[in-house]
Amino acid sequence: MSTPETPAAGSVASTADAHADAHAAADVAADVAGPPVGDPRAAGGARAPRDSSRVAPPARRLARAVVTEDALSVAEHADAVEDPAAGAVVTFGGVVRDHDHGARVARLEYSAHPSAGRVVEEVAREVLAAHPVDALAVSHRTGALEVGDVAFAVAVAAAHRREAFAACEEVVEEVKARLPVWKRQVLADGGAEWVGMP
C-alpha cells in the first residue's frame, strides 16, 4: 500500500514566504503612496496622499480669513489664492436669495459674536493642515445685505481639482456649523424673523 507523497518542507515554506513577501510589498507600497486622492483618511489628518507631480510641498498659505461688513467678491477671493503650483481654483459664493421657506425675502441683516473672526481663522487653518492645498481665502459678511449680495465667499487653490473641491467643501461646512453669526430675515410682506439663533 502506497502512501501519498507530501511535498518537502522547504517547498511549502517557500510558497508561504512568497505570499508573505507579496503582501508585505503591497503594504509598503500603500504606506509610501498613502490613501488615494479624495480618500477621507487624508482629510482626517491620518496621512495625506503623496503627489508625485509636485516639485515642492503644498504652500498651505492662508490668504484671507475674516468676518467683515465690507462687500464681498468671489472673484477677489479667487485672485487672492493665485499660485503658480495650482492647477485648480475652486470657489464658493453664498448669495442672498429672495425666498426662504415659501416666503419672499427682501433683505438680510447679519450679526456676529466678537469671536466670529477667530472662529473663521481657526477653521481655515484646520483645513489647510488637513488638505494638500496651496492657498485658501474665506470671508463672511455682516450687516445689512440685499438680495444678490455675497454673504460668504471661499476660494481654494490646489495642484489638483479633488483636493481643491474637498478643502472648499470642508471650509463651507465647518464655517456654517461653527460660526457664531445669526441672520434676521426681513420679509417682503413687512415681517421679519431670526434664523440660526441658539
Protein Blocks (a to p, Z undefined) as FASTA:
>chain_A
ZZdddddfklmmmmmmmmmmmmmmmmmmmmmnopaehiaklmnomaccddfkbcbdcfki
afbdcddfbdcdfklmmmmmgcfkbcbdcdddddddfbeehiacfbdcddddfklmmmmm
mmmmmmmmmpccfbdcddddedjddehiafbdcddddfbfklmmmmmmmmmmmmmmmmcc
ddddddfkopacdehiZZ
